[in-house]
Amino acid sequence: MNLLHSLPLQKYFNLNTISIREIYQKSKQIISIAAELERNKHALLSGTVGSASSVVTSALSELLGGQHLVICRDKESAAYFYNDLENLFSEREQEFSKKRVLFYPSSYKRPYEPEKPDNTYILSRTEVLSRVSVSARKTIVVSYPEALCEKVVTRRHLSKFSIKLKVSEKVSLDFVSDLLLEYNFERVDFVIEPGQFSIRGGILDVFSFSNDHPYRIEFFGDEVESIRTFNPVSQLSITQMNSIQLLPNVQDRFVFEERESLFSFFPDGLTVWIDEAAAFSDRIDAEHLKAITAFEKLDSEQGHQKPDLLFCNGKELWSQLIDCRTIEYGKKSLINAVYVAQFQCSPQPNFNKNFELLLNDLRKKNKEKLDIYVLSESGKQIDRLTQILHDIQADKDDNNIVEFQYINHSLESGFIDNDLKLCCYTDHQIFERYHKFHIRESFASKEVLTIKQLNDLCIGDFVSHIDHGIGRFAGMEIIDNNGKQQEAIRLIYQNDDILYVSIHSLHRISKYSGKDGVEPSLNKLGSNAWNKL
């Protein structure tokens, strides 16, 4: 299908909806390797370069089924590998509860650091524990040695300290509130990040460590009337729920005393993929040594748990790792793999933004009957690339057809697979742009604008309502709404008319922003002036 009618000289590229994962998954080579992996407990995959490792992992994991743990060299390589798998499974925009690919980070920067741990990372860790301990779904967990070194709460304690609620259940709001406080949840005015809860009348907002969005639970007396997730930024409801499980911070060293390694949570039949296995134990032991050194500098009277209770050592984790089915990436197997699969891959050439060089390379690959795929998250970049190639050929009066196919997702780095006769080129390498990995944003960094502004508002400040225009903030007030007590924002409009805005409708108002020193005019409720404006 020719997409660029503005380029009549050539058919440059086709839009391809199939993913590289599906191409590999259907290949005879991968199907054959999958069959061998079913028969062998330990295997070595050698010769992959660039993102070929993540592509092969995605294809083989799909064929093998079950639970998978990918152990990368360090956090950065793990984040890139995770992004590759997200793209290969088309999960970038999916809710975390629906994803098969999960990222498992460490919950701290340095052992025993006094700073507050990152709740974003703790949420990611808790999601993994919750998923792999009870679910038979295909799951791929991507991690790195420093994160695996950190022990986790036991299965028994995870179940014991979870709070399960369901619609129509008889339970006291005060009882739930007391439990949340006991489990070290923080009571706040508005929930922004995991580990927080707020109560307004008969409404409980709680941000559990087991879900990417907070829950809004409405009580009618001592009965759970409704449960739904909501967006903390806009306050808009997302999904109605019949039942939920609230989990506290599983890394809390004062709530959870018994701990074990992450391997204990996975069911039987776990497949472990490991890159640079030779460095695995060394990195674990280095992290364990950091913990011991940090512990020795602490005040012994503060009651900190000893490093061996909180962190695994290399020998301990290695013994659990080799009990699983293992697939190593590299030149040599550390686990003495019986089965070895050899790939013939080479890295994407470096064109140094020399597009004539790129054009010649594409033409050569066309002649060699290699399938060329250019991967990009931006169709505009492909348009730009095609226009550049067209202009070069037009200047030389060159009518030779150059073909490649465009796939609408990216990978960390391109490669050429000489066995499957295909090239995967990334647009960011062609244009020499920095390719940044994306993992879950810190909740603290995206502190809710409307809520933050509300906390900062003073009596008399001007605000804009999307439907009614400019009014004056007159504080918070408890009002009766169909027999229920509800917190609302009181706004004063022209002629001292009053508008109450539900706390659930914060997304409809914002602090007024205008010229400095110029006081705005209040709008009149019920008039059409604001709509015209």
Secondary structure as UniProt FT lines:
FT   TURN            5..6
FT   TURN            8..9
FT   STRAND          13..16
FT   HELIX           20..25
FT   HELIX           28..39
FT   STRAND          42..46
FT   TURN            50..51
FT   HELIX           52..64
FT   STRAND          67..71
FT   HELIX           75..88
FT   TURN            89..90
FT   TURN            92..93
FT   HELIX           96..98
FT   STRAND          101..103
FT   TURN            111..112
FT   HELIX           119..134
FT   STRAND          139..143
FT   HELIX           145..149
FT   STRAND          152..153
FT   HELIX           155..160
FT   STRAND          163..166
FT   TURN            167..168
FT   HELIX           173..182
FT   TURN            183..184
FT   STRAND          186..187
FT   TURN            194..195
FT   STRAND          196..200
FT   TURN            201..202
FT   STRAND          203..207
FT   TURN            209..210
FT   STRAND          215..220
FT   TURN            221..222
FT   STRAND          223..230
FT   TURN            232..234
FT   STRAND          237..241
FT   STRAND          243..246
FT   TURN            250..251
FT   TURN            253..255
FT   STRAND          259..260
FT   HELIX           262..265
FT   TURN            268..269
FT   STRAND          271..275
FT   HELIX           277..279
FT   HELIX           280..296
FT   HELIX           300..302
FT   HELIX           307..310
FT   HELIX           314..321
FT   TURN            322..323
FT   STRAND          325..329
FT   STRAND          339..342
FT   STRAND          345..347
FT   TURN            352..353
FT   HELIX           355..367
FT   TURN            368..369
FT   STRAND          371..375
FT   HELIX           379..395
FT   TURN            396..397
FT   STRAND          404..407
FT   STRAND          415..417
FT   TURN            418..421
FT   STRAND          422..426
FT   HELIX           427..430
FT   TURN            431..432
FT   HELIX           444..446
FT   HELIX           449..456
FT   TURN            459..460
FT   STRAND          462..465
FT   TURN            466..468
FT   STRAND          469..481
FT   TURN            482..483
FT   STRAND          484..492
FT   HELIX           494..496
FT   STRAND          498..502
FT   HELIX           503..508
FT   STRAND          509..511
FT   TURN            516..517
FT   TURN            525..526
FT   HELIX           529..532
//
